[in-house]
Every structure is written in C-alpha cells, then in structure tokens.
C-alpha cells in the first residue's frame, strides 16, 4: 500500500512539474471543423451551443473539485470577470478522469463552484476528457486531424485549451500554469 501511495505522489509530482504555455497560429487551412460545431449539455442540463460564441476567444478547462489545482477556480473567475466584456469566455468541463477527484453529480459540482469560488463562467455537464469514453469535444481538442493545431493529451485536471475568435485551437496551457499567466493575458488582450 505504501508503495502505491509513493507511486501516486510521484506521478502527481511529474504531472505538476510541467509549467508551460503553448500558443501558436493554427494551421487550419485544411480543417473544416471548428469548436462551433459542438452542442453540449451545461451543468443544469440545458443545451449549450458553441456557435453562439462566434467572434469570442475561449478558454476551455477540465475541472475537478477535489484536486490540488482546485483553487484555480478563483483565478479562472477573476480572469473571467476581468475579460468577459472583451469577447472572452471560460468554459469549464468537470471530469472525474484523474484519481476520482470529481466524484460529485452536476448539481453537487455546481453548488461547490458557486459556494466556494463564486463561479459565474459557463460550466458544462461532467464528461470524460480521456480514454475510450472521451467526449467528442475533447477528441476535437486533442487530435490534430480534427483541430488543425496539434495532437495532445489531457495530462491532469485544469489543463486549458485556448480557442481563437474563429473557433480554432491556438494554445494549450498546462494544468499547473495559472490561468492568469502573462502569456495567456497577452493572448487575450491582443
């Protein structure tokens, strides 16, 4: 048992060590898909149509309420408050893919986010962001053949994908990099 705990701590350390922000122009010339093709369920069970966000920059983040990165909700909310009137939207996707750190129902997650962090940015229904049951929106975010940017893997909770005003992936921000990183702010403001 002790060896398993040490292994989990070591894996968590490795996944937290990478502090990076990758932002580049998307080579979307041969890609006809964009984020705007997707309709998902929000955390209240209503349809959320990404095409309503045309012309806005987006940050899509997989979230969890029992993770060492959970306090990033506070930074995400501050970022959203600062830039929401400047064509910027944060979209949260709760997921339970990493050490069962998001075990709650959508209702429990919504209550947790509101009570603990005052979250007002759009939160979606809990989905899978990796594996055989990966949601189609994360298949788009992680597969170059679909997004025209690059192949990637969701390595941990609070990994962030940056989407430009045309609906294309242009950046990946590691889970340990805070949402208010200067490179992210620069991208939002340009």
C-alpha positions in Angstrom: 0.0 0.0 0.0 2.8 2.4 0.9 4.5 1.7 -2.5 1.2 2.6 -4.3 0.9 5.8 -2.4 4.5 6.8 -3.2 3.9 6.0 -6.9 0.7 8.2 -6.9 2.6 11.1 -5.3 5.5 10.7 -7.8 3.1 10.6 -10.8 1.3 13.7 -9.4 4.6 15.5 -9.0 5.6 14.7 -12.6 2.3 15.9 -13.9 2.6 19.1 -11.9 6.2 19.8 -12.9 5.4 20.9 -16.4 4.6 24.7 -16.3 4.1 25.6 -19.9 2.0 27.7 -22.2 2.0 26.9 -26.0 0.3 29.5 -28.1 0.7 29.5 -31.9 -1.2 30.2 -35.0 -3.5 27.4 -36.1 -2.8 25.9 -39.5 -6.5 25.4 -40.1 -6.4 25.8 -43.9 -7.3 22.1 -44.5 -9.5 21.7 -41.5 -13.2 22.4 -41.8 -14.1 21.7 -38.2 -14.2 24.3 -35.5 -15.4 24.4 -31.9 -18.6 25.9 -33.3 -19.9 22.5 -34.5 -20.5 21.3 -30.9 -23.6 21.4 -28.8 -23.2 20.0 -25.2 -25.2 19.9 -22.0 -24.5 22.6 -19.5 -24.3 21.8 -15.8 -28.0 22.5 -15.4 -28.9 20.0 -18.2 -29.6 22.7 -20.9 -28.2 22.7 -24.4 -25.1 24.8 -24.8 -24.4 25.7 -28.5 -20.8 26.7 -29.1 -21.8 28.5 -32.3 -23.3 31.3 -30.1 -19.7 32.1 -29.1 -18.5 33.1 -32.6 -16.1 36.0 -32.5 -15.0 35.4 -29.0 -11.8 33.9 -27.6 -12.4 30.9 -25.4 -10.5 29.1 -22.7 -11.8 25.5 -22.2 -10.6 23.8 -19.0 -11.3 20.4 -17.4 -12.1 20.9 -13.7 -12.3 18.9 -10.5 -13.3 19.8 -7.0 -11.0 17.6 -5.0 -7.7 18.4 -6.7 -4.6 20.3 -5.6 -5.4 22.6 -8.5 -9.0 23.3 -7.5 -8.0 26.8 -6.1 -7.5 27.7 -9.8 -11.3 28.2 -9.9 -10.6 31.5 -8.1 -8.1 32.6 -10.7 -10.4 31.5 -13.5 -13.3 33.5 -12.1 -11.1 36.6 -11.7 -9.9 36.2 -15.3 -13.5 35.8 -16.5 -14.6 38.9 -14.5 -11.8 41.0 -16.0 -12.3 40.0 -19.6 -15.9 38.7 -20.1 -16.9 42.1 -21.6 -14.0 41.9 -24.0 -15.1 38.9 -26.1 -13.6 36.3 -23.8 -15.3 33.3 -22.3 -14.1 30.5 -20.0 -15.9 27.1 -20.3 -15.5 24.6 -17.5 -15.9 20.8 -18.1 -15.9 18.8 -14.9 -14.2 15.4 -15.3 -13.5 12.5 -13.0 -10.6 11.1 -15.0 -7.8 11.7 -12.6 -7.7 9.8 -9.3 -11.5 10.2 -9.0 -11.1 13.9 -8.0 -14.6 14.9 -9.3 -16.9 12.3 -7.9 -20.0 14.6 -7.5 -23.1 15.0 -9.5 -23.6 18.0 -11.8 -25.8 19.6 -9.1 -23.2 19.0 -6.4 -20.4 20.4 -8.6 -22.5 23.5 -9.4 -23.2 24.1 -5.7 -19.5 23.6 -4.8 -18.3 26.0 -7.5 -20.8 28.7 -6.6 -20.4 28.4 -2.8 -16.6 28.1 -2.7 -15.4 30.2 -5.6 -18.4 32.2 -6.8 -18.1 30.7 -10.3 -20.3 32.5 -12.9 -18.5 31.4 -16.1 -20.3 28.6 -18.0 -19.9 25.2 -16.5 -20.9 22.1 -18.6 -22.1 18.7 -17.5 -19.4 16.3 -16.3 -17.7 14.4 -19.1 -14.7 12.2 -19.8 -11.7 14.0 -21.2 -9.5 11.0 -22.0 -9.8 7.2 -22.7 -12.2 5.2 -24.7 -15.2 7.2 -23.5 -13.6 10.6 -24.2 -16.3 13.2 -25.1 -16.3 14.3 -28.8 -15.4 17.9 -27.9 -12.2 16.6 -26.2 -11.5 14.4 -29.2 -11.6 17.7 -31.2 -9.3 19.5 -28.7 -6.7 16.7 -28.6 -6.5 15.5 -32.2 -4.6 17.4 -34.8 -6.6 15.7 -37.6 -9.7 17.4 -36.1 -8.3 20.7 -34.7 -5.5 21.6 -37.2 -3.3 22.6 -34.3 -1.6 19.6 -32.7 -2.1 16.3 -31.0 -2.2 16.5 -27.2 -3.3 14.6 -24.2 -5.1 15.9 -21.2 -2.5 15.2 -18.5 -4.3 16.4 -15.4 -7.2 18.5 -14.0 -7.2 22.2 -15.0 -5.4 21.8 -18.4 -6.5 24.7 -20.6 -7.2 25.0 -24.3 -7.2 28.4 -26.0 -9.6 28.9 -28.9 -9.4 31.9 -31.2 -12.2 34.1 -32.5 -12.7 31.7 -35.5 -13.2 28.6 -33.3 -9.8 27.1 -33.8 -7.4 25.7 -31.1 -4.4 28.0 -30.9 -3.0 27.2 -27.4 -2.5 24.6 -24.7 -1.8 25.7 -21.1 -0.5 23.1 -18.7 -2.6 22.3 -15.6 0.0 23.8 -13.2 0.2 27.1 -15.1 -2.2 29.5 -13.6 -5.0 30.9 -15.8 -3.7 34.5 -15.3 -0.2 33.6 -16.7 1.3 36.6 -18.6 1.3 34.7 -21.9 -2.4 33.9 -21.5 -3.2 37.6 -20.6 -1.2 38.8 -23.6 -3.1 36.4 -25.9 -6.5 37.6 -24.6 -5.6 41.3 -24.9 -4.1 41.1 -28.4 
